[in-house]
Amino acid sequence: MSASIIDPVELTQSLISCPSVTPTDAGVLQVLQDQLTKIGFRCTRMPFSETGTESVDNLFASYGEGSPHLCFGGHTDVVPVGNSASWTNDPFDAVIKDGNLYGRGTADMKSAIAAFTAAANNFINAGDFKGTLSLLITNDEEGPAINGTQKVLEALTKNGEKIDSCIVGEPTCPTQLGDMIKIGRRGSLTTNISITGIQGHVAYPQWTLNPIDALTKVLGKIVDLKLDEGTDDFPPSNIEIVKIDADNTADNVVPQSATAQINIRYNILQTEDGLIKLLKEMTEQELVGTEYTSDIEFRNSAQPFLTKESNFTKQIKEAVDDVTGLNSEFSTTGGTSDARFFKDYCEVAEFGLVGSTAHQVDEHVAVKDIENLSKIYEEIIKKYFS
């Protein structure tokens, strides 16, 4: 059992100094593993690979045994820095200035990993407890998310590991630490609609069939859809066109084909199968009686989910409110996270730092927020095992 004190800010700086852009590890998991091993965690590296994807290393660290089992889910990988010359400091120098810590991954989400590690250390130092405390850390969240959390959970389950509750450390707060806790997420369905016509000279439209004409009509009907009004827990489902392309590089040629990509963020009032059926029918109806042909591909990267309010979510809210003095809000807003994988195995909620600078140039968080986040996590752990 460790008797040391871990500074969550210093540990965050150590993690940021590793340029772990997806899927490159850059030594970041070893930095974390070394710290967890000193505390007394049993650490297991779990690399996975799949044809057509990059191999990814993952870390599962556990302390104690049996139930209840509280897991912290997180990721050490970060998005690319973009133009590093646009940054005030090197993105991986972890510079503290004017009370803020700067660097790629400060908000999303190396600070949260460090905060939880420091909190776990303090809790373990305080004495024995019944149950299991663990961290499941992947280096594959910002990428395809194929060889990360999902496969680790599958492997752990096959080995008889049972997680009861999970808190994911994604940045959840819009404006200040403690204003929002995520208890669900919308699903994400990406659709590629391709329409083929007849290529030809623009001056002779009688011999062509412009696929863009048909595609824009289809898209117009789709984006005008009002799928639902939302629920008490979820905002309305929304449809966005994210890409339009045609196989054409000339200005005097009608293209042969045109493709559009749309993304639907949908709540629990919709289903993947229902949306697929709807989009297929709308496309077919628009093209009926014409010489156009179509092809539609779907990729559903996340199902919507909602964690029912429980003793676990109550403990999180109490800890957040006690430390921050705010009245935190339960929400399901935002994009997807690895919580979409945990929800198939245990109850899951998300709480982390303010995410307003995540993925931006000069990404940063307040040093004080990192320290308070660690206090919140420690309170959650105490309440959970009390």
LUMMI-72777 format. One record per atom (N, C-alpha, C, O): x, y, z. Coordinates in steps of 0.001 Angstrom, whole numbers, plus 500000, padded with zeros to 6 digits. Example, Ala and Ser with C-alpha at 12.3 -4.5 7.8 and 13.67 -1.06 7.14 Angstrom:
2
513190494310507800 512300495500507800 513200496700507800 514236496681508465 512850497750507080 513670498940507140 512900500030507870 513409501138508039 
END
This chain:
386
500852498794500000 500000500000500000 500877501241500000 501827501347500775 500551502160499135 501343503370499005 501111504315500173 500016504389500732 502158505030500525 502029506059501550 502402507413500975 502537508398501701 502566507448499660 502983508682499012 501780509541498650 500636509089498695 502058510773498295 501028511688497832 501269511954496341 502391512246495929 500227511851495557 500339512107494117 499742513473493815 498594513749494164 500520514317493172 500030515615492734 499365515424491371 500049515106490398 498052515611491281 497369515361490009 497822516280488880 497767515905487709 498268517478489230 498733518413488201 500069517956487637 500271517971486423 500978517550488512 502282517067488055 502134515789487228 502824515617486224 501240514900487646 501024513678486877 500416514012485514 500775513402484507 499502514973485481 498944515412484197 500048515901483273 500062515571482087 500963516681483808 502069517192482989 502916516057482424 503361516116481278 503136515023483234 503918513866482765 503199513146481634 503827512697480675 501870513037481751 501092512366480712 501056513199479433 501156512655478333 500915514509479574 500856515386478406 502177515386477653 502196515518476429 503269515240478370 504589515270477722 504792514117476755 505729514138475957 503927513109476812 503977511994475855 503050512330474682 501840512434474883 503571512500473481 502739512882472323 501934511697471780 502202511194470689 500961511272472550 500222510039472246 499046510290471304 497889510058471656 499363510764470107 498336510979469087 497878509615468576 498707508770468235 496572509397468524 495999508121468125 496675507571466874 496813508310465899 497107506299466853 497076505312467938 498419505188468652 498632504242469410 499332506144468415 500680506057468977 500656506211470488 500079507158471022 501293505266471168 501315505278472627 502298506317473170 502000507034474126 503460506383472550 504499507357472933 504906507257474401 505397508227474979 504704506084475003 505136505864476379 504161506312477441 504449506175478630 503009506846477052 502092507411478035 501496506343478951 501321506587480144 501184505171478414 500614504120479252 501629503615480274 501259503230481383 502906503619479900 503933503178480844 504084504171481986 504283503780483136 503987505469481663 504042506492482713 502924506254483724 503149506297484933 501727506005483222 500583505770484102 500730504454484852 500453504382486050 501163503418484151 501322502111484787 502339502159485914 502125501557486967 503438502863485708 504460502976486752 503875503605488012 504165503168489125 503053504627487829 502450505296488981 501449504392489679 501427504318490908 500622503706488906 499614502817489494 500250501624490190 499755501167491221 501333501124489640 502037500002490257 502578500395491627 502528499597492563 503094501615491751 503602502094493041 502487502140494087 502723501892495269 501276502460493641 500147502501494572 499754501107495033 499262500931496147 499971500120494175 499597498747494511 498613498121493544 498117497022493790 498322498805492446 497416498267491438 498084497117490680 499289497145490426 497293496113490325 497738495048489428 497479495538488005 496336495791487626 498540495666487230 498427496256485902 498599495217484806 499537494421484829 497689495234483854 497737494317482720 497637495109481433 496691495871481235 498606494930480565 498549495561479250 497773494639478313 497981493426478304 496886495225477534 495992494450476679 496007495014475263 495120495783474892 497008494636474472 497063495107473086 496089494330472199 495891493129472384 495489495022471243 494575494371470301 494845494897468898 495325496015468711 494525494065467925 494680494458466527 493583493810465702 492975492822466114 493344494374464545 492355493840463628 492744494246462223 493257495343462006 492503493372461278 492870493645459898 492277494968459424 491085495229459587 493127495787458842 492664497069458334 492710498198459339 492347499329459016 493151497909460557 493252498940461587 494627498890462244 495339497890462157 494980499980462896 496239500039463634 496119499247464937 495063499235465571 497204498591465327 497235497917466619 497222498967467727 497805500041467586 496554498643468825 496413499598469925 496724498903471244 496316497764471469 497447499601472111 497723499078473446 496727499687474430 496316500839474290 496350498895475422 495398499321476442 495922498891477810 496784498019477914 495391499514478848 495821499206480215 494610498976481109 493695499796481167 494625497832481810 493624497596482844 494363497424484165 495231496562484301 494005498254485127 494655498229486441 493598498069487512 492596498785487502 493802497139488439 492796496903489481 493444496776490849 494596496364490989 492656497148491855 493090497068493262 491932496485494056 490786496903493888 492227495521494920 491190494861495697 490609493694494923 491160493271493906 489490493175495415 488863492050494730 487377491985495056 486914492505496071 486656491336494168 485236491116494401 484380492339494161 484814493346493601 483147492209494608 482148493261494425 481991494070495707 482210493535496793 481617495349495611 481314496120494400 482575496527493655 483639496703494248 482436496671492365 483575497005491506 483293498331490805 482408498428489954 484059499341491178 483967500663490548 485136500840489594 486296500712489987 484826501131488351 485845501314487318 485862502758486836 484818503402486726 487046503251486554 487204504546485895 487591504281484450 488574503585484194 486835504825483497 487142504645482086 487737505905481498 487243507007481740 488796505745480726 489419506918480129 490298506573478952 490480505401478621 490845507602478315 491735507376477178 492925508324477231 492802509495477589 494074507780476864 495313508556476853 495634509098475472 496506509957475336 494945508612474438 495219509125473097 494606510500472917 493600510837473542 495225511283472058 494769512638471790 494670512855470284 495235512093469499 493951513897469890 493849514239468475 495107514979468032 495832515511468873 495380515021466728 496551515763466244 496489517231466656 495412517772466907 497665517869466723 497740519257467194 497435520260466092 497252521446466364 497379519789464846 497188520724463747 498493521455463463 499562520844463478 498416522733463210 499608523550462963 500233523928464304 499728524805465005 501326523268464654 501943523508465965 502433524943466104 502582525447467217 502684525603464971 503136527007465025 502033527935465527 502302529061465946 500801527458465480 499682528276465957 499564528241467477 498851529056468064 500250527315468106 500191527199469559 501135528218470198 502197528534469661 500721528715471346 501575529651472084 502828528957472584 503918529527472563 502663527715473035 503783526885473473 503693525543472765 502671525216472161 504762524772472842 504726523421472276 503557522660472893 503409522665474115 502722522007472087 501528521332472596 501799520252473632 500897519862474374 503036519766473689 503355518699474628 504340519131475713 504954518296476377 504483520445475882 505376520967476925 504681521100478280 505350521259479301 503352521037478304 502578521099479549 502952522318480388 503358522194481544 502811523472479797 503189524734480442 502046525261481313 500887525246480897 502369525720482504 501394526375483377 501589527883483281 502690528387483500 500516528601482953 500584530046482831 499264530656483266 498200530226482821 499329531651484127 498145532376484601 497094531433485180 495895531626484979 497551530426485890 496633529506486560 496048528422485678 495197527656486129 496488528340484419 495997527325483496 497128526406483057 498276526832482927 496789525141482830 497736524168482296 497421523978480821 496300523620480459 498417524220479966 498243524147478524 498849522860477966 499863522373478467 498228522325476940 498780521160476257 497695520305475648 496556520299476114 498059519573474586 497092518690473956 496742517543474910 497611516791475352 495459517432475211 494988516390476113 494685516868477516 494268516073478360 494886518163477789 494590518652479142 493111518496479461 492747517982480519 492252518946478534 490803518834478757 490305517447478410 489459516888479109 490826516895477336 490312515638476794 491426514625476604 492010514580475521 491762513780477637 491275513853478985 492318513356479988 492004512651480947 493580513752479731 494663513268480580 494580513822482003 495007513162482951 494037515016482154 493898515588483495 492966514738484355 493224514538485542 491899514243483767 490947513423484515 491583512111484951 491337511645486063 492397511511484090 493089510269484453 494014510510485641 494050509722486586 494757511604485578 495669511938486677 494892512240487952 495307511845489042 493767512936487821 492951513278488986 492403512030489655 492383511940490883 491959511069488861 491416509842489446 492523509010490082 492321508408491137 493682508975489450 494813508233490023 495200508803491376 495437508052492322 495265510123491477 495582510765492753 494503510491493785 494804510265494957 493240510512493356 492127510241494265 492164508803494768 491934508546495949 492456507866493862 492546506459494245 493674506245495242 493532505483496198 494784506915495016 495916506814495930 495537507275497330 495861506606498311 494856508410497432 494448508925498743 493478507975499430 493579507738500634 492543507435498667 491548506528499232 492205505241499735 491889504765500825 493103504690498953 493780503445499351 494656503688500577 494739502830501457 495307504844500644 496134505171501810 495310505247503098 495829505022504191 494027505564502954 493175505765504135 492812504468504837 492377504497505988 492980503331504175 492675502061504840 492053501044503908 491858501305502721 491741499870504466 491179498772503680 489734499065503279 489040499855503920 489311498421502225 487919498519501778 487541497199501131 488408496422500729 486250496950501035 485760495736500413 485320496043498993 484484496918498767 485885495323498043 485513495510496661 486720495751495771 487861495521496172 486451496217494552 487494496422493549 487419497830492981 486348498328492635 488573498448492894 488706499762492265 489615499574491053 490695498996491176 489194500050489897 489990499798488696 489993500988487746 489183501908487856 490939500932486808 491008501892485712 491132501112484407 491974500223484277 490289501456483455 490378500874482109 490733502019481165 489910502887480875 491981502000480694 492504503113479899 492903502616478519 493695501683478386 492350503246477504 492661502881476123 493446503992475436 493449505140475882 494112503629474343 494770504628473511 494098504669472134 494738504945471119 492761504382472129 492042504227470862 490684504921470858 489825504565470052 490463505907471738 489143506524471796 488951507569470709 487857507703470162 490004508310470395 489893509378469413 489958508867467975 489701509617467033 490302507587467810 490388506994466489 489186506122466183 488064506465466556 489402504996465509 488287504119465133 487578503478466324 486435503038466203 488247503425467465 487674502819468687 487298501359468455 486287500876468964 488124500671467685 487880499263467396 488710498360468299 488229497325468760 489952498752468552 490871497907469320 491081498403470746 492099498111471372 490111499154471251 490244499725472578 489265499188473594 489200497983473841 488499500100474183 487621499776475307 486690498604475031 486516497740475890 486097498563473858 485149497497473533 485790496113473653 485212495205474251 486986495958473083 487650494658473136 488188494344474528 488216493184474938 488612495369475249 489074495137476627 487916494616477475 488088493664478236 486753495224477353 485586494787478127 485182493363477757 484819492574478629 485242493038476490 484918491675476057 485885490671476681 485468489618477164 487181491003476668 488187490108477227 488045489969478739 488159488868479276 487797491075479420 487632491029480873 486438490161481253 486510489378482200 485351490302480519 484147489517480802 484409488029480609 483968487209481414 485123487681479549 485460486270479301 486329485711480421 486274484520480729 487142486596481035 488008486168482136 487313486205483487 487943485971484519 486010486499483487 485243486471484730 485231487768485512 484738487804486639 485771488845484929 485778490142485612 484405490785485484 483850490851484387 483854491259486597 482535491885486590 482631493305487134 482931493511488309 482372494279486268 482340495679486667 480901496037487010 479986495764486233 480706496641488164 479350497018488585 478977498432488165 477843498693487762 479939499340488262 479664500749487959 480908501362487325 482034500968487626 480683502330486446 481815502990485790 481571504479485700 480464504927485400 482614505237485961 482582506675485710 483635506970484652 484813506656484825 483200507573483563 484095507930482465 484496509390482628 483648510250482868 485780509666482498 486296511004482808 486316511988481666 487134512908481665 485432511822480685 485356512789479585 485019514183480118 484356514307481147 485471515233479424 485085516592479835 483591516796479613 483123516790478474 482852516973480685 481387517043480602 480820518421480884 479644518669480617 481632519324481420 481113520602481900 481209521692480827 482285521911480272 480108522371480531 480110523404479487 480835524696479877 481575525262479073 480621525156481106 481158526472481468 482019526478482722 482992527228482796 481676525651483711 482491525595484923 482439524199485520 481461523469485357 483507523845486211 483587522518486805 482411522289487745 482198523048488691 481657521239487474 480562520881488350 479186521214487832 478195520935488507 479090521813486632 477754522203486176 477015521101485424 475808521213485214 477719520023485007 477011518996484251 477619517605484431 478838517434484424 476740516623484593 477089515203484671 476337514506483545 475133514711483391 477018513695482764 476363513004481654 475876511625482112 476642510839482669 474589511344481868 474034510033482230 473481509306481002 472744508329481131 473835509782479835 473396509131478609 473954509852477404 474501510949477517 473813509234476265 474278509834475014 473338509430473883 472694508382473933 473274510276472875 472514509926471683 473310508955470815 474531508856470937 472605508239469937 473256507358468987 473782508144467804 473452509318467630 474609507488466982 475198508149465821 475133507224464615 475756506162464602 474376507633463601 474229506860462363 474758507683461191 474238508758460891 475787507174460538 476347507826459351 475846507104458105 475885505876458027 475374507884457130 474801507319455908 475445507936454684 475563509158454594 475865507101453733 476382507558452450 475364507223451369 475060506054451134 474845508242450719 473864508068449644 474536508403448318 474959509538448096 474633507406447437 475239507603446120 474184507427445038 473419506463445052 474152508360444110 473206508300442990 473981508351441682 474864509191441503 473645507451440773 474306507376439477 473346507798438371 472194507366438331 473846508658437466 473059509114436323 473784508794435029 474317507697434864 473803509752434111 474490509565432833 475419510748432607 474981511898432579 476695510457432446 477691511497432218 477574512054430800 477190511338429875 477904513329430638 477883513911429306 478246515375429302 478572515946430343 478193515983428136 478542517393427960 477404518272428493 476228518014428237 477782519309429234 476760520176429833 475924520911428781 474808521345429063 476470521049427566 475747521763426516 474655520914425865 473839521416425092 474655519603426197 473674518699425607 472935517929426708 473101516716426842 472130518631427483 471445517997428618 470502516881428196 470169516017429006 470065516886426936 469157515837426482 469842514466426464 469176513431426418 471171514472426500 471901513206426466 472523512864427832 473286511905427943 472205513625428836 472767513378430169 471655513164431192 470475513394430927 472071512724432344 471159512581433489 471960512959434734 472745512166435254 471744514183435194 472603514739436246 472235514170437620 471143514430438124 473152513386438235 472855512782439538 472759513802440669 472134513550441699 473393514962440458 473345515985441504 471924516513441667 471491516812442780 471202516627440555 469817517091440625 468993516189441536 468261516663442406 469124514890441323 468349513933442118 468829513901443561 468028513819444492 470154513967443737 470704513896445092 470243515077445936 469893514906447104 470240516278445354 469827517448446133 468349517381446513 467959517857447579 467524516789445643 466114516632445978 465939515655447145 465140515882448053 466708514564447095 466653513586448184 467099514233449491 466452514078450526 468216514962449429 468754515593450637 467803516647451184 467668516799452398 467141517379450282 466203518393450732 465084517807451568 464689518383452582 464569516652451139 463496516007451896 464001515438453219 463304515477454233 465218514912453190 465770514317454412 466041515376455479 465680515191456641 466668516477455095 467011517492456107 465772518241456611 465806518864457672 464682518176455843 463439518798456304 462686517929457304 461693518359457891 463169516699457492 462512515797458434 462614516339459858 463662516846460258 461556516236460602 461594516503462034 461333515164462708 460189514726462830 462393514532463138 462287513159463621 461491513060464912 460672512154465064 461721513982465847 461011513950467122 461221515261467861 461987516120467424 460544515400468966 460639516610469795 461613516442470961 461785517353471772 462255515258471039 463108514984472179 462312514435473340 461100514249473234 462983514174474448 462332513661475655 462757514515476846 463489515492476692 462297514144478012 462712514863479219 464216514757479426 464824515632480042 464821513680478910 466247513437479123 467106513724477904 468311513944478031 466492513724476711 467258513877475483 466781515062474653 465588515361474613 467727515738473987 467333516754473004 466770516069471765 466915514854471625 466134516811470863 465603516202469640 466704515556468806 467850516007468813 466343514499468090 467273513907467125 467505514910466010 466586515638465634 468721514959465475 468987515910464394 469780515268463274 470564514343463487 469553515789462057 470202515297460839 471070516405460266 470628517546460134 472316516059459925 473212517045459334 473882516459458092 474345515318458109 473931517250457010 474730516875455852 476173517263456149 476453518418456469 477081516313456047 478473516599456403 479420516563455201 480559517021455289 478940516014454070 479825515941452909 479007515728451636 478047514957451632 479393516414450551 478802516204449233 479936516156448215 480836516996448240 479890515172447321 480978515015446368 480435514467445049 479418513774445025 481128514785443951 480782514253442633 482068513860441923 483113514480442121 481983512820441088 483179512335440393 483445513193439157 483286512745438021 483852514432439408 483998515371438316 485071516401438632 485070516987439715 485985516626437694 487013517662437866 486917518736436787 487720519669436764 485938518607435896 485787519575434802 484532520419434997 483595520004435678 484524521618434387 483371522493434534 482395522393433363 481396523111433323 482682521508432414 481780521357431270 481278519921431116 480867519497430036 481324519200432214 480892517804432204 479852517564433292 480039517959434442 478760516916432919 477792516444433908 478361515156434492 478671514236433736 478508515059435818 479127513868436406 478255512636436268 477046512721436050 478905511489436401 478168510230436336 477518509897437677 476430509324437732 478200510265438746 477661509929440066 477896511059441059 478782511894440877 477093511067442100 477222512050443181 476909511362444501 476030510504444578 477638511752445533 477502511103446836 477386512141447938 478066513167447917 476539511871448876 476411512727450058 476523511878451312 476099510722451340 477097512466452340 477180511792453639 476386512602454649 476548513817454757 475541511924455373 474782512588456436 475022511858457740 475332510667457760 474873512591458826 474998511985460149 473756512318460960 473319513468460998 473201511324461597 472028511504462452 472424511206463889 472900510114464199 472227512173464755 472384511950466188 470975511734466739 470164512659466768 470695510515467173 469320510161467506 469163509703468949 470052509082469531 468003510033469502 467723509679470894 466962508359470988 466824507643469996 466475508045472172 465857506742472407 464469506612471779 463859505546471857 463958507686471155 462688507585470441 462875506971469055 461907506577468405 464146506893468605 464462506334467298 465248505034467466 465833504766468515 465241504236466394 466062503024466373 466910503009465117 466566503639464117 468004502300465170 468869502177463999 468095501598462816 468158502141461713 467368500505463033 466622499859461955 465546500782461385 465333500828460173 464873501514462271 463822502415461816 464359503540460956 463741503907459957 465511504095461335 466106505181460562 466605504685459207 466440505361458191 467214503506459200 467689502932457937 466516502721456980 466602503057455799 465438502169457492 464245501932456664 463701503246456107 463340503325454933 463644504266456945 463119505564456541 463961506183455432 463409506673454447 465283506173455570 466163506788454581 466126506039453254 466157506650452186 466061504727453330 465957503937452094 464664504263451351 464673504473450138 463567504303452078 462269504566451463 462218505958450846 461688506122449747 462756506958451529 462732508325451012 463552508448449726 463157509142448790 464694507767449694 465536507803448498 464848507107447333 464830507626446217 464281505933447591 463608505171446538 462399505917445988 462148505903444783 461651506568446873 460461507308446440 460829508461445508 460106508731444549 461915509126445772 462328510255444952 462797509803443567 462663510541442591 463344508593443486 463910508119442219 462968507246441410 463288506875440280 461815506912441965 460892506025441263 460476506637439925 460162507824439839 460481505811438894 460093506280437572 461191506991436815 460944507515435728 462400507025437356 463532507663436678 464563506606436284 464437505433436635 465582507045435547 466661506135435153 467820506160436158 468828505482435960 467679506927437214 468731506967438224 468804505636438974 467801504938439128 470009505301439435 470184504175440345 470837504702441614 471520505727441592 470630504013442695 471168504497443971 471815503369444765 471522502189444570 472694503769445653 473332502830446584 473465503556447918 473955504683447978 473027502901448976 473075503520450309 473849502620451267 473584501422451357 474800503205451977 475582502481452979 475367503133454339 475237504352454450 475332502290455373 475086502774456730 476188502302457670 476703501191457543 476534503159458606 477474502773459680 476981503389460981 476988504607461161 476557502519461874 476070502993463170 477191502826464201 477538501703464564 477750503931464666 478890503870465577 478497503900467049 479331503657467922 477218504200467330 476790504239468731 475278504129468823 474545504713468025 474828503373469810 473410503290470123 473103504288471243 473952504522472103 471917504874471245 471570505778472347 471379504993473644 470961503836473625 471686505630474755 471459504960476037 471194505997477118 471563507164476991 470554505547478169 470263506398479318 470463505581480581 469847504528480746 471314506054481464 471506505415482762 470455505963483719 470413507166483975 469621505097484239 468577505536485155 469205506102486426 470222505607486912 468579507140486943 469080507721488183 469032506669489282 468027505981489457 470128506555490016 470297505480490989 471132505981492153 471469507163492222 471461505090493058 472331505450494165 473686505908493646 474307506802494220 474147505288492547 475434505643491944 475416507059491393 476322507844491675 474401507396490612 474328508749490057 474110509776491173 474580510911491085 473395509367492218 473193510253493362 474521510540494061 474788511675494456 475351509506494212 476655509674494849 477537510631494052 478241511461494628 477496510512492733 478292511404491891 477830512847492061 478645513750492249 476532513054491996 475992514411492123 476317515006493489 476698516173493583 476171514221494533 476470514721495877 477933515137495991 478248516180496565 478823514313495440 480253514620495509 480567515884494711 481307516750495179 480010515987493520 480236517161492676 479730518425493355 480426519440493402 478515518352493880 477911519536494498 478621519927495786 478775521112496081 479055518922496558 479744519209497820 481057519951497586 481376520895498309 481812519532496587 483119520141496334 482992521488495639 483726522424495958 482066521593494691 481970522821493886 480987523846494433 481092525032494119 480038523405495243 479009524313495741 477937524621494723 477124525522494931 477922523882493613 476921524093492570 475785523088492693 475837522172493513 474774523266491881 473686522296491753 473814521682490365 473218522171489405 474591520611490262 474919520020488962 473689519471488259 472707519083488891 473770519448486930 472658519021486083 472989517699485410 474096517514484903 472022516771485403 472163515546484623 471816515865483179 470840516569482917 472612515350482229 472406515686480827 472795514530479920 473503513609480327 472313514598478671 472681513600477654 473215514283476401 473267513663475340 473609515540476504 474061516301475342 475462515876474919 476153515145475628 475859516356473743 477211516102473278 477316514926472327 476315514342471912 478558514594471992 478820513509471057 478881512169471728 478290511967472789 479597511243471113 479723509900471670 481000509793472500 481903510619472374 481065508786473332 482249508510474134 482309507005474367 481429506269473921 483334506554475056 483443505119475344 482405504641476348 482315503445476625 481626505559476892 480502505149477740 479545504261476952 478831503443477532 479532504424475617 478645503613474779 479012502135474829 478177501282474530 480258501821475206 480676500431475359 480416499922476775 479975498790476970 480694500777477760 480487500372479152 479021500082479448 478715499220480272 478105500796478780 476685500672479106 476150499264478879 475098498910479412 476861498452478091 476438497068477869 476889496135478989 476504494966479012 477699496637479915 478261495796480962 477930496269482373 477943495471483311 477636497545482531 477414498080483879 476724499439483781 476579499997482694 476299499964484937 475783501329484948 476952502280484742 478044502057485266 476718503347483972 477817504234483633 477340505681483625 476227505986483196 478204506556484105 477985507994484048 479309508649483704 480370508042483844 479238509891483252 480448510608482856 480566511910483631 479600512656483789 481780512161484112 482035513452484728 483507513785484589 484380512969484883 483766515018484130 485134515483483975 485187516988483954 484308517665484488 486225517506483331 486498518941483346 485660519723482343 484817519160481644 485904521023482282 485277521879481279 485896521542479920 487118521495479785 485055521310478924 485554520841477637 485595521883476541 485717521530475368 485496523148476884 485370524195475859 486598524330474967 486477524812473841 487784523917475436 488984524039474600 489462522698474064 490512522636473425 488725521633474307 489118520313473817 489272520324472305 488420520857471593 490354519739471815 490662519626470383 491043520961469749 491251521019468537 491140522020470522 491475523331469977 492967523620470090 493691522946470823 493418524642469345 494753525189469554 494797525794470957 493829526407471406 495927525616471645 496102526089473022 495065525473473973 494553526153474863 494767524215473783 493883523492474713 494412523663476137 495613523542476379 493506523947477075 493953524171478441 492805523983479434 491630524002479067 493179523803480690 492219523752481792 492823524498482978 494035524703483043 491980524893483897 492452525573485099 493117524566486033 492593523475486259 494259524936486564 494973524076487503 494078523754488697 494036522619489172 493369524766489168 492483524567490319 491402523544490009 490987522794490893 490941523504488758 489916522536488392 490444521109488448 489719520193488838 491696520914488061 492287519575488146 492331519134489603 491994517995489924 492742520026490467 492824519701491901 491443519401492474 491280518457493247 490449520204492096 489091519969492595 488465518720491993 487681518039492653 488803518416490747 488292517192490139 488799515973490899 488056515012491101 490054516010491319 490605514907492101 489864514758493432 489614513643493890 489520515887494046 488752515846495297 487363515249495061 486860514481495881 486754515609493935 485427515068493603 485505513565493412 484679512821493942 486500513116492654 486654511678492427 486883510933493738 486360509836493936 487661511529494625 487920510882495915 486638510757496725 486406509742497382 485808511794496676 484527511741497384 483607510685496776 482896509988497500 483619510565495461 482798509545494800 483238508158495237 482408507304495548 484542507935495258 485075506622495664 484680506321497109 484255505208497422 484820507299497976 484463507107499388 482984506731499535 482636505788500245 482129507485498852 480695507218498944 480360505847498369 479516505134498911 481009505484497289 480706504224496622 481035503027497510 480280502056497549 482147503095498215 482578501937499032 482179502059500488 482566501224501306 481410503084500826 481005503246502224 479895502249502591 479427502238503729 
END
